Amino acid sequence: MSDFEKARGDGIERYRAELAEKIEILVFLIDNYNDGRRKSFYCNAVNMLRLDDVREIVCEIRKNVSDPGMDIKRKTEYVVLLFEAKAKKKNIELKLRK
């Protein structure tokens, strides 16, 4: 329901642009920071957090995860910690419930 309200309030074109940017960020995360088990986590995180929060995390990733010698597992762990910390500050739980 909040997505419908956002589209109605901000306008459909602005809402679509925001979704397109979130998709672009999601592709970036999956292509570069997926240890084979994080697609669902990234999808939830990018969808549940506000775009400005996600942008902030991506800036932090680009600044601090540029070491080509760092293995994918360590990179992924760092990125997951960034998302979890931001979500916790916003009182958002990123864990899937079964």
N, C-alpha and C positions, 0 to 999 in steps of 0.2 A: 504494500500500500504506500509506503514512503517513496518508492520509485515513481509511482503514478503521481503523487503530489509534487515531487520534484520536477517531473516532466511538465506538469501543468503550470507550476509556479515559475520555472526558469525558461520554459519554452522547449518545444520538442527538439529543435535544432541544437540548442546548447546541451541538452541532455544527451543527445546522440553523440555529440563531440566528446563529451565526458566519457561515455561508454567506449568510444573508439580509442581514446587515450588509455583507458584502463586495459583494454585488450592489448594494446601495444606494449604496455608495461608487463602484462602477464606473459606475453610471448618472450620478452626480454628475460624475465625471471626463469621461465621454464627452459629456455635455450642455454642459459648461462649458469644457473644455480639450482639445478635439479639433480639430486643424487639418485633419481629413479623412484623416489617415494614421496615427492612433494607437490605434485600437480594439484591435488585436491586442496592441500593446505594453501597454496598460492591463490587458487581460485577463490577460496573463502576469504582469505585475507584482503585481496584486492577488492572484492565485492563488498565486504563489510566495513572496511575503513573508508574514510572520506578521501577524496582524490588528493587534497593537499597533504594529508598525512602520508599517503602512498608515495607522492612525489618526494617528500622529505626523506623517506626511507631509501628511495632509489638514489638520491643525491649522496646519502651516507654510504651506500653500497659502492657507488662509483668512486668515491673518495678513498674508501678504506679497504676495498677488496680488489685492488689492482695488481697484486703480486701474482705474476704468472706461475710462480713455483708453488703456490698454495694449492693443495689438492681439493677436489670438488666437495669432498665430505666436509672439510673445514669451512669452505666458502658457504656451503649450504647451511651448516650449523649457525654461522654468524648471521646470515640473512634471516633465518627463522627466528633467532633471538631478537633481532631488530623489530620484526613484525609482532612478535609476542609482547615485547616491552611496550610498543605503541598501543597495541590492543588493550593491554592491562590498564594503561593510563586512561583509556576511554571506556573502561568497564565493558569490554567486549571479549567474549570467549571464542577463540578460534578453533577449539577442538570439536571434532565431529562427534555427535551423539548417536549411538546405535540403538 
